[in-house]
Amino acid sequence: MFSYVWNLVLYQPLLNALAFLVSVTPGGDIGIAVIILTIIVKLILFPLSQKSIKNQAAMNMLAPELEKIKKSSANKEEQARLTFELYKKHKTNPFSGCFLLLVQIPIIFALYYVFYKGINFDNGLLYYFIHVPAGMNMVFLGIIDISKKSLILAILAGVSQYLQAHYMPKPAISSATSGSFQDSFTKSMNMQMKYMFPFLMAFISYTSGVIALYFITSNMFAVGQQIYVNKTEKKVLDEEVETLISQK
């Protein structure tokens, strides 16, 4: 049942979209089709990922006020009420980011799976109105053969992952929990995401030029999206927090 739903809702539509893009791409360049399909999927998920990024940014901006609540003389129940009111006023939910990420994961994984299985359109999964591309070119831009391992693309995938980790919003760490297990775990995860995960990404990407191209496109889209959020939302969040502080 799960396999049937997976193919019907996720894998098959993405495979057909890739076949269509290859058929209309000049020269049948698989690499260009992979980039276009990845961008299309990221644009579809843009509202969800945008909301998740904005929510994390808002949480970081509200960290000073949350710190004041934790250090106040109010009891636990009162602190919980004040924290809830703060989240409600700024339309922020500390758990919404996790929910939005869970919604995106199946779609992103399905897109990865399309590329991971190899570019094969002769498996009976194409719709009747989608034809197997007459010509498929695995030499991306006439330079890199993405049907094989590519050290250059693997390195670029690792670099793009580092950039994504660098620009992604960091969870706010309260001084009230400084030195705690939660604080140490958060710092450790941040370090691994920024310095260890890029090497893992490069290693995985080295297995296939197509996979590497997918990761590069996905990561750079995420970097651009984060830069966009920083420019358009930070000023608004700063003003909201300043207003909140002035009301205390």
Contacts in CASP RR format, 6 or more apart in sequence:
PFRMAT RR
TARGET T0000
AUTHOR 0000-0000-0000
METHOD contacts of the structure
MODEL  1
MFSYVWNLVLYQPLLNALAFLVSVTPGGDIGIAVIILTIIVKLILFPLSQ
KSIKNQAAMNMLAPELEKIKKSSANKEEQARLTFELYKKHKTNPFSGCFL
LLVQIPIIFALYYVFYKGINFDNGLLYYFIHVPAGMNMVFLGIIDISKKS
LILAILAGVSQYLQAHYMPKPAISSATSGSFQDSFTKSMNMQMKYMFPFL
MAFISYTSGVIALYFITSNMFAVGQQIYVNKTEKKVLDEEVETLISQK
6 110 0 8 1.000
7 125 0 8 1.000
10 106 0 8 1.000
10 107 0 8 1.000
10 110 0 8 1.000
11 110 0 8 1.000
11 113 0 8 1.000
11 114 0 8 1.000
11 125 0 8 1.000
12 125 0 8 1.000
12 127 0 8 1.000
14 37 0 8 1.000
14 41 0 8 1.000
14 110 0 8 1.000
14 111 0 8 1.000
14 114 0 8 1.000
15 114 0 8 1.000
15 121 0 8 1.000
15 125 0 8 1.000
15 126 0 8 1.000
16 125 0 8 1.000
16 126 0 8 1.000
16 127 0 8 1.000
16 130 0 8 1.000
17 37 0 8 1.000
17 40 0 8 1.000
18 33 0 8 1.000
18 34 0 8 1.000
18 37 0 8 1.000
18 114 0 8 1.000
18 119 0 8 1.000
19 121 0 8 1.000
19 126 0 8 1.000
19 130 0 8 1.000
19 131 0 8 1.000
19 132 0 8 1.000
19 133 0 8 1.000
20 130 0 8 1.000
21 33 0 8 1.000
21 36 0 8 1.000
21 37 0 8 1.000
22 28 0 8 1.000
22 29 0 8 1.000
22 30 0 8 1.000
22 33 0 8 1.000
22 119 0 8 1.000
22 133 0 8 1.000
22 135 0 8 1.000
22 136 0 8 1.000
23 131 0 8 1.000
23 133 0 8 1.000
23 134 0 8 1.000
25 32 0 8 1.000
25 33 0 8 1.000
25 36 0 8 1.000
26 32 0 8 1.000
27 135 0 8 1.000
27 137 0 8 1.000
28 133 0 8 1.000
28 135 0 8 1.000
28 136 0 8 1.000
28 137 0 8 1.000
29 137 0 8 1.000
29 139 0 8 1.000
29 140 0 8 1.000
29 141 0 8 1.000
29 142 0 8 1.000
30 119 0 8 1.000
30 136 0 8 1.000
30 137 0 8 1.000
30 138 0 8 1.000
30 140 0 8 1.000
30 146 0 8 1.000
30 210 0 8 1.000
31 138 0 8 1.000
31 140 0 8 1.000
31 141 0 8 1.000
31 146 0 8 1.000
31 210 0 8 1.000
31 213 0 8 1.000
32 140 0 8 1.000
32 141 0 8 1.000
34 115 0 8 1.000
34 146 0 8 1.000
34 210 0 8 1.000
34 213 0 8 1.000
34 214 0 8 1.000
34 217 0 8 1.000
35 213 0 8 1.000
35 217 0 8 1.000
37 111 0 8 1.000
38 111 0 8 1.000
38 214 0 8 1.000
38 217 0 8 1.000
38 218 0 8 1.000
38 221 0 8 1.000
39 217 0 8 1.000
39 221 0 8 1.000
41 107 0 8 1.000
41 108 0 8 1.000
41 111 0 8 1.000
42 49 0 8 1.000
42 218 0 8 1.000
42 221 0 8 1.000
42 222 0 8 1.000
44 107 0 8 1.000
45 104 0 8 1.000
45 107 0 8 1.000
45 108 0 8 1.000
46 225 0 8 1.000
48 100 0 8 1.000
48 103 0 8 1.000
48 104 0 8 1.000
49 100 0 8 1.000
49 104 0 8 1.000
49 222 0 8 1.000
49 225 0 8 1.000
50 225 0 8 1.000
50 229 0 8 1.000
51 96 0 8 1.000
51 97 0 8 1.000
51 100 0 8 1.000
52 96 0 8 1.000
52 97 0 8 1.000
52 100 0 8 1.000
52 101 0 8 1.000
53 168 0 8 1.000
53 169 0 8 1.000
53 225 0 8 1.000
53 226 0 8 1.000
53 229 0 8 1.000
54 229 0 8 1.000
54 233 0 8 1.000
55 92 0 8 1.000
55 93 0 8 1.000
55 96 0 8 1.000
55 97 0 8 1.000
55 100 0 8 1.000
56 97 0 8 1.000
56 169 0 8 1.000
56 171 0 8 1.000
57 169 0 8 1.000
57 229 0 8 1.000
57 230 0 8 1.000
57 233 0 8 1.000
57 234 0 8 1.000
57 237 0 8 1.000
58 90 0 8 1.000
58 92 0 8 1.000
58 237 0 8 1.000
59 92 0 8 1.000
59 94 0 8 1.000
59 171 0 8 1.000
59 172 0 8 1.000
60 169 0 8 1.000
60 170 0 8 1.000
60 171 0 8 1.000
60 172 0 8 1.000
61 234 0 8 1.000
61 237 0 8 1.000
61 238 0 8 1.000
61 240 0 8 1.000
61 241 0 8 1.000
62 86 0 8 1.000
62 87 0 8 1.000
62 90 0 8 1.000
62 92 0 8 1.000
62 172 0 8 1.000
62 241 0 8 1.000
62 244 0 8 1.000
63 172 0 8 1.000
63 174 0 8 1.000
64 241 0 8 1.000
64 245 0 8 1.000
65 86 0 8 1.000
65 241 0 8 1.000
65 244 0 8 1.000
65 245 0 8 1.000
66 83 0 8 1.000
66 86 0 8 1.000
66 172 0 8 1.000
66 174 0 8 1.000
67 174 0 8 1.000
67 175 0 8 1.000
67 176 0 8 1.000
68 248 0 8 1.000
69 79 0 8 1.000
69 82 0 8 1.000
69 83 0 8 1.000
69 86 0 8 1.000
70 79 0 8 1.000
70 174 0 8 1.000
70 176 0 8 1.000
71 176 0 8 1.000
72 79 0 8 1.000
72 82 0 8 1.000
74 82 0 8 1.000
86 92 0 8 1.000
86 244 0 8 1.000
87 93 0 8 1.000
87 94 0 8 1.000
89 244 0 8 1.000
90 240 0 8 1.000
90 244 0 8 1.000
108 218 0 8 1.000
111 214 0 8 1.000
112 211 0 8 1.000
112 214 0 8 1.000
115 208 0 8 1.000
115 210 0 8 1.000
115 211 0 8 1.000
115 214 0 8 1.000
116 208 0 8 1.000
116 211 0 8 1.000
118 208 0 8 1.000
118 210 0 8 1.000
119 136 0 8 1.000
119 138 0 8 1.000
119 210 0 8 1.000
121 132 0 8 1.000
121 133 0 8 1.000
122 132 0 8 1.000
126 132 0 8 1.000
138 145 0 8 1.000
138 146 0 8 1.000
138 147 0 8 1.000
139 145 0 8 1.000
139 146 0 8 1.000
140 146 0 8 1.000
140 213 0 8 1.000
144 150 0 8 1.000
144 152 0 8 1.000
144 153 0 8 1.000
144 209 0 8 1.000
146 153 0 8 1.000
146 208 0 8 1.000
146 209 0 8 1.000
146 210 0 8 1.000
146 212 0 8 1.000
146 213 0 8 1.000
147 209 0 8 1.000
147 210 0 8 1.000
148 209 0 8 1.000
149 206 0 8 1.000
149 207 0 8 1.000
149 208 0 8 1.000
149 209 0 8 1.000
150 206 0 8 1.000
150 209 0 8 1.000
150 212 0 8 1.000
151 206 0 8 1.000
153 205 0 8 1.000
153 209 0 8 1.000
153 212 0 8 1.000
153 213 0 8 1.000
153 216 0 8 1.000
154 202 0 8 1.000
154 203 0 8 1.000
154 205 0 8 1.000
154 206 0 8 1.000
154 209 0 8 1.000
154 212 0 8 1.000
155 202 0 8 1.000
156 212 0 8 1.000
156 216 0 8 1.000
157 201 0 8 1.000
157 202 0 8 1.000
157 204 0 8 1.000
157 205 0 8 1.000
157 212 0 8 1.000
157 215 0 8 1.000
157 216 0 8 1.000
157 219 0 8 1.000
158 198 0 8 1.000
158 199 0 8 1.000
158 201 0 8 1.000
158 202 0 8 1.000
158 205 0 8 1.000
158 215 0 8 1.000
158 219 0 8 1.000
159 198 0 8 1.000
160 215 0 8 1.000
160 216 0 8 1.000
160 219 0 8 1.000
160 220 0 8 1.000
160 223 0 8 1.000
161 197 0 8 1.000
161 198 0 8 1.000
161 201 0 8 1.000
161 202 0 8 1.000
161 215 0 8 1.000
161 219 0 8 1.000
162 194 0 8 1.000
162 195 0 8 1.000
162 198 0 8 1.000
163 219 0 8 1.000
163 220 0 8 1.000
163 223 0 8 1.000
164 219 0 8 1.000
164 220 0 8 1.000
164 222 0 8 1.000
164 223 0 8 1.000
164 226 0 8 1.000
165 193 0 8 1.000
165 194 0 8 1.000
165 197 0 8 1.000
165 198 0 8 1.000
166 194 0 8 1.000
167 222 0 8 1.000
167 223 0 8 1.000
167 224 0 8 1.000
167 226 0 8 1.000
167 227 0 8 1.000
167 230 0 8 1.000
168 193 0 8 1.000
168 222 0 8 1.000
168 226 0 8 1.000
169 226 0 8 1.000
170 190 0 8 1.000
171 186 0 8 1.000
171 190 0 8 1.000
173 183 0 8 1.000
173 186 0 8 1.000
173 187 0 8 1.000
174 183 0 8 1.000
177 183 0 8 1.000
201 215 0 8 1.000
204 211 0 8 1.000
204 215 0 8 1.000
205 211 0 8 1.000
205 212 0 8 1.000
205 215 0 8 1.000
205 216 0 8 1.000
206 212 0 8 1.000
END
